[in-house]
């Protein structure tokens, strides 16, 4: 029995040095040299100030911007830190809603969101991604349908022709990888940055 | 029935199946060389390092072990690892690489997490980006991502030797199998894949969390860290413990469709290759392909319904004029708890592979799956995670079912059952049954307890049958060493941390010991030559028999429990009953 304990201790130490320190630190070193932008979080800077990450969704509520999907992330309640409140797009606390398919709360939430959006574009069915919260709560994307749905409202708020905004959306659709993998999507932050560049 | 799925969705699933088949033989050949001690193309680089590890640890690599010694060294190594991981979590506040200033992890949570990572479960009762320091992620959790996976592979190889060897007393050396799994298999593939992940957008840094002034004038704190290096071994070793709470749904863990597809392949590739290792080591690759076929049939039996069900979307939304139909502009379907870049097909494929394997990573939130779509991952785990399965554990779980299937076949014709020329006698069949029955005892026993006591009921997030599904899923996942969750369940309580910790322990070690006993007993046997009466174990009949035994065993044990959760909920949703 005891003759197996020493190899066990030495083995876990050896593996900790190899796989727990050498491996992640070596990958960090290589990544920082080869892909510094991605390795540091794909951060977007404007005039030297970080305004977000290309991969992490952020909240937009102004009618002048395209809106992301609902986010179910939470944060501590400032009045009582032992409780949590809704803090959409909290990128230090990723989470989905975890509401089940027969949840009253889920259905009520979808109904309320759909009612608000239906007013923006009456007659057009609301794309499902705009009324459902994502798995991470940080989804940076909406579907092309979800972006096109918002074109009339954004164009109106900015006083732009709808055709111009629609062209901008179409230019920002990321297609499937090699035409096969994944789903076409539109990165909301990049689209909104382009919108600002077009019409400051 | 399939009107809501898309051609592109099916193409992705088909492509996945083809690539998995194509990877099996080359990876299996390489792994066989590794475990038979033959030189490989990496040997010039790694052999000196391997020798150095043996020298440091005082291990004689020629020293082969009896099954009892093999089991004992595995248990001691796991316990030492458990103790070290517990210590690192408790002390992380005083240790370096902690820019977010994380304090000590609470004792019950540190216990749960240590059991979880040592048993290759990676159940997470905590929110990683709010709990663990970078040092704990790297020198604690990443290490166990490697060694618990390597332990599984070693055990799988030991059982293969049980079938392959004749009149032998030993099953190989646990230390050698462990070291070679890490050095020659897990580490090289992880290095390559981690760098691809960074290229695609996974962060790999030791920076403090980023404070952002958003475009619209708000603030946002973005968690950072050495993500990619852990991500690679998380899926390759079928571990599944996320760097972030949202796991592979988080855009930093799984930024693109390419990383997603790679992760899906990495989860099953070693499990699939081990069937080929098995075939090669017992001297007939077709024996391996027969096992592969059993697994592949069950894989299709999961992924097809999962995709079809989820593509329909939630019937409760239709009256609000919500568009859930697929088109060129959107995937449609049940987008609750899904990411747009993955849509429905990639989410269904991920959910199926992660529970076929004992991985437990998720790229969508299982708690929000439609009722029968939530039953698919649950049933995958209940069947014993033998559909390619966890690295190593999938193969040994499957071979236990093969023993039972051959026993059933033997009973039908009144002959002593045999497999690969080894007579299967009372001891092997008893040990196989024992290993198989330990799992339902833990799953159903603990679920019943949690559905009964207030501390268990307190964790439920959704009311109605879905609440029971959350409990049943938790103990299924923990016992099966999967680690995925119906994550609404509030599991970070002393009750759940303790009971789930015990379930993980039972599901891992109480299954391994009888399995190794069967392996030891098999290795000692002589081989009887095949005769006309020998059941051909490379035939479609064999594949059908094993699939049948797995489904019937699983159905008899779990159907009542599953009907109380997902099946009741399915009919409730059809009649628009909400909770």
Interface residues (C-beta under 8 A of the other chain):
Chain A: X1 X4 X5 X6 X7 X8 X9 X10 X11 X12 X14 X15 X16 X18 X19 X20 X21 X23 X24 X25 X26 X27 X28 X30 X31 X32 X34 X35 X38 X39 X40 X41 X42 X43 X49 X50 X51 X52 X53 X54 X55 X56 X57 X58 X59 X60 X61 X62 X65 X69 X89 X90 X91 X92 X93 X94 X95 X96 X97 X98 X99 X100 X101 X102 X103 X104 X106 X107 X110 X111 X114 X115 X118 X125 X126 X127 X128 X129 X131 X132 X133 X134 X135 X136 X137 X138 X139 X140 X141 X142 X143 X144 X145 X146 X148 X176 X177 X180 X181 X182 X183 X184 X185 X189 X192 X193 X196
Chain B: X8 X11 X12 X15 X53 X56 X57 X58 X59 X69 X72 X73 X76 X77 X79 X80 X81 X84 X127 X129 X130 X138 X139 X140 X142 X143 X145 X146 X147 X175 X178 X179 X182 X187 X190 X191 X194 X195 X198 X199 X200 X201 X202 X203 X204 X205 X206 X207 X209 X210 X211 X212 X213 X214 X215 X216 X218 X220 X221 X222 X223 X224 X226 X228 X229 X230 X233 X244 X245 X246 X249 X250 X251 X252 X255 X256 X257 X258 X260 X261 X313 X314 X316 X317 X320 X321 X322 X323 X324 X327 X328 X329 X330 X331 X332 X333 X334 X335 X336 X337 X338 X339 X340 X341 X342 X343 X346 X362 X363 X364 X365 X367 X368 X369 X370 X371 X461 X462 X463 X464 X465 X466 X469 X486 X487 X488 X569 X572 X573 X577 X578 X579
